[in-house]
Amino acid sequence: MRLHIIAFGKQKNHPSYELTQTYFNRLPFSGTIVELEGSRSSNSGGNSKEGEKVIKFLSLQAVKGYRLIVMDKSGIDTSSEQLAEIIKTWRNKAIPACYFAVGGANGHSEKLISSAHCCIRFGSATWPHLLFRAMLAEQLYRAEMILKNHPYHNSH
């Protein structure tokens, strides 16, 4: 199963870019980091526009039967082991791809959250958007290492 990250805005010139790419490129199954243009709006309407962009992007993918995980503060707090178990379960069901949507400044719309297969969070703290991408990439790599019983998970 290929693991993909969907996020808003460009990360390339940010110091976190190299870290994100380092972990993402270590994944045993290649995926993509998709950067969509975010809403410039500072009101709560921005998240519905971004949600529509995610839904449109996913509708254009040739992959059928994918899973969508929305990363949102309203989600269920999820450990590395629990994330690994989700990936393992879907991989065992021959799910071809999983997309992890990272929200913009206003979070995700209710429409996107309700259309997702799962809504999770990594704790209750608020993280900078670009740093969170690196954290998610590392957690995806960690989940893969847990599934392989690799010592990486226990040594960090």
Summary of the structure (lengths in Angstrom):
residues: 156
radius of gyration: 14.8
end to end distance: 25.0
largest distance: 44.7
contacts: 465
relative contact order: 0.24
helix: 42%
strand: 22%
